[in-house]
Amino acid sequence: MSHNGGFVKLPTLAVVSGPPGTGKTTLAQKIAQELGCPAIIRDEIKQGMVLTTPHYRSGGVDPLNYRTLDVFFEVMANLLRARVTVVAEAAFQDDLWRSGLEPLSEIARIRIVRCTTSSTLAQERIVERARNSAHRSAHADQEFLDSISDGKFSYDRFKPISLSVPTLTVDTSNGYRPSVQHIGDFLKCSD
């Protein structure tokens, strides 16, 4: 494919993944700033829907979850088809990510940034954000913490994305290891 006599490469889709509380949103925003591209944050899309859904209550079978999932991948697909490099972030496990990402592999260079930290620190972060962010009520943080206590969720059983694409694991426990600049270099490198 060429444009103005040169080859045009596919845009990059930088997928920031990992369990809840591992620092994905903050890192995705930093990576987008490093690259100078948009960040598509699943929870921000859902919060935008909550603002237009009278009497919304989170928990149980949440009708906004499926709408949010569809919009999240539609927005990514539209930007990628327009040849825009994108950072996308969500706490999806393998099955949701894979089913949404596989169709995008024809129009983007997919790279995965997998966030990790201790389960204790992740839970502390969830408690802190639930306490300090008025926008978190749409995301049922307390119900998630209860599911950990009840044994319904375990960080050890979280299924990371299994696509065969370049993947970089980032420890978010205290800053970022490797650094945001290194992550940006990983995302920019050619196949």
C-alpha positions as CSV (number, residue, x, y, z in Angstrom):
1,M,0.0,0.0,0.0
2,S,1.4,3.4,-0.9
3,H,0.6,7.0,-0.4
4,N,2.6,9.8,-2.0
5,G,5.1,7.3,-3.4
6,G,5.9,5.7,0.0
7,F,4.7,2.7,1.9
8,V,2.1,3.3,4.6
9,K,2.3,1.1,7.6
10,L,-0.7,-0.1,9.6
11,P,-1.6,1.9,12.7
12,T,-0.7,0.4,16.1
13,L,-3.3,-0.7,18.5
14,A,-1.7,-0.7,22.0
15,V,-3.8,-2.8,24.3
16,V,-3.3,-2.1,28.0
17,S,-4.6,-5.1,29.9
18,G,-4.6,-6.7,33.3
19,P,-6.8,-7.3,36.3
20,P,-8.7,-4.5,38.1
21,G,-6.5,-2.2,40.2
22,T,-3.2,-2.9,38.3
23,G,-2.8,0.7,37.1
24,K,-4.1,0.2,33.5
25,T,-6.0,3.5,33.1
26,T,-3.2,5.7,34.4
27,L,-0.6,3.9,32.3
28,A,-2.8,4.0,29.1
29,Q,-3.1,7.7,29.5
30,K,0.6,8.1,29.9
31,I,1.3,5.9,26.9
32,A,-1.1,7.9,24.8
33,Q,0.6,11.1,25.9
34,E,4.0,9.6,25.1
35,L,2.8,8.6,21.6
36,G,0.6,11.6,21.0
37,C,-2.5,9.5,20.2
38,P,-5.9,8.9,21.6
39,A,-6.6,6.6,24.6
40,I,-9.9,4.7,24.5
41,I,-10.8,3.8,28.1
42,R,-13.6,1.3,28.6
43,D,-14.7,2.7,32.0
44,E,-14.9,6.3,30.6
45,I,-17.2,5.1,27.8
46,K,-19.4,3.4,30.4
47,Q,-19.4,6.5,32.6
48,G,-20.5,8.6,29.6
49,M,-23.4,6.2,29.1
50,V,-24.3,6.3,32.8
51,L,-24.6,10.1,32.5
52,T,-27.4,9.6,29.9
53,T,-29.2,6.7,31.7
54,P,-31.7,8.0,34.2
55,H,-31.9,5.9,37.5
56,Y,-28.9,3.8,36.6
57,R,-27.7,1.4,39.2
58,S,-24.7,-0.8,38.9
59,G,-24.5,-4.5,39.9
60,G,-26.1,-7.7,38.9
61,V,-26.8,-8.0,35.2
62,D,-25.7,-4.6,34.1
63,P,-27.4,-3.6,30.8
64,L,-24.7,-1.1,30.0
65,N,-21.9,-3.6,30.0
66,Y,-22.8,-5.1,26.6
67,R,-23.4,-1.7,25.1
68,T,-20.1,-0.5,26.4
69,L,-18.3,-3.5,25.0
70,D,-19.8,-2.9,21.6
71,V,-19.1,0.8,21.5
72,F,-15.5,0.3,22.9
73,F,-14.6,-2.0,20.0
74,E,-16.5,0.1,17.4
75,V,-14.6,3.2,18.4
76,M,-11.3,1.4,18.1
77,A,-12.2,-0.1,14.7
78,N,-13.3,3.3,13.3
79,L,-10.1,5.0,14.4
80,L,-7.9,2.2,13.1
81,R,-9.7,2.2,9.7
82,A,-8.9,5.9,9.6
83,R,-5.3,4.9,10.2
84,V,-5.1,6.4,13.7
85,T,-2.8,4.7,16.2
86,V,-4.8,4.0,19.4
87,V,-4.2,3.0,23.0
88,A,-7.1,0.9,24.4
89,E,-7.6,0.0,28.0
90,A,-10.0,-2.4,29.8
91,A,-9.9,-5.1,32.5
92,F,-11.3,-7.7,30.1
93,Q,-10.0,-11.3,30.4
94,D,-8.8,-13.2,27.4
95,D,-12.2,-14.3,25.9
96,L,-13.6,-10.7,25.6
97,W,-10.3,-9.2,24.4
98,R,-9.6,-12.0,21.9
99,S,-13.0,-11.9,20.3
100,G,-12.8,-8.1,19.9
101,L,-9.2,-8.0,18.8
102,E,-9.0,-10.8,16.3
103,P,-11.0,-8.9,13.6
104,L,-8.8,-5.8,14.2
105,S,-5.6,-7.7,13.4
106,E,-6.1,-7.1,9.7
107,I,-6.2,-3.3,10.1
108,A,-3.7,-2.8,12.9
109,R,-0.4,-3.8,14.4
110,I,-1.6,-5.1,17.8
111,R,0.7,-4.8,20.7
112,I,-0.2,-5.8,24.3
113,V,1.0,-4.1,27.4
114,R,0.2,-6.4,30.4
115,C,0.0,-4.6,33.8
116,T,1.0,-6.5,36.9
117,T,1.2,-5.7,40.6
118,S,0.5,-7.6,43.8
119,S,-3.1,-8.5,44.5
120,T,-2.8,-6.7,47.8
121,L,-1.8,-3.4,46.1
122,A,-4.4,-3.8,43.4
123,Q,-7.1,-4.2,46.0
124,E,-5.8,-1.2,48.0
125,R,-6.0,0.9,44.7
126,I,-9.6,-0.2,44.1
127,V,-10.6,0.7,47.7
128,E,-8.9,4.1,47.3
129,R,-10.5,5.0,43.9
130,A,-14.0,3.8,45.1
131,R,-13.6,6.2,48.1
132,N,-12.2,9.2,46.2
133,S,-13.9,9.1,42.8
134,A,-17.5,10.1,42.4
135,H,-17.4,8.5,38.9
136,R,-16.6,5.0,40.2
137,S,-20.1,4.2,41.3
138,A,-20.9,2.9,37.7
139,H,-18.2,0.3,38.0
140,A,-19.3,-1.6,41.1
141,D,-15.9,-1.5,42.8
142,Q,-17.4,-2.6,46.2
143,E,-19.1,-5.5,44.5
144,F,-15.8,-6.5,42.9
145,L,-14.0,-6.4,46.2
146,D,-16.8,-8.5,47.7
147,S,-16.4,-11.1,44.9
148,I,-12.7,-11.4,45.9
149,S,-13.7,-11.9,49.6
150,D,-16.3,-14.5,48.5
151,G,-13.8,-16.4,46.3
152,K,-15.7,-15.6,43.1
153,F,-12.7,-13.7,41.7
154,S,-9.0,-14.4,42.2
155,Y,-6.1,-12.5,40.6
156,D,-4.4,-15.9,40.2
157,R,-7.2,-17.1,37.9
158,F,-7.3,-13.9,35.7
159,K,-6.9,-15.0,32.1
160,P,-4.5,-12.6,30.2
161,I,-4.8,-12.1,26.5
162,S,-3.6,-15.1,24.6
163,L,-3.1,-13.6,21.1
164,S,0.2,-14.4,19.5
165,V,1.4,-10.8,19.2
166,P,4.3,-8.9,20.8
167,T,3.6,-8.5,24.5
168,L,5.3,-6.5,27.2
169,T,4.7,-7.0,30.9
170,V,4.9,-3.9,33.0
171,D,5.2,-3.9,36.8
172,T,3.1,-0.9,38.1
173,S,3.8,-1.4,41.8
174,N,6.1,1.6,42.2
175,G,6.2,3.7,39.0
176,Y,6.6,1.7,35.8
177,R,9.2,-1.1,35.1
178,P,10.0,-0.8,32.3
179,S,9.6,3.0,31.9
180,V,6.9,4.7,29.8
181,Q,9.6,5.7,27.3
182,H,10.6,2.1,26.9
183,I,7.0,1.1,26.5
184,G,6.6,3.7,23.8
185,D,9.7,2.4,22.0
186,F,8.2,-1.2,22.2
187,L,5.0,0.1,20.7
188,K,6.7,2.0,17.9
189,C,9.1,-0.8,16.7
190,S,8.4,-2.6,13.5
191,D,7.4,-6.2,13.2
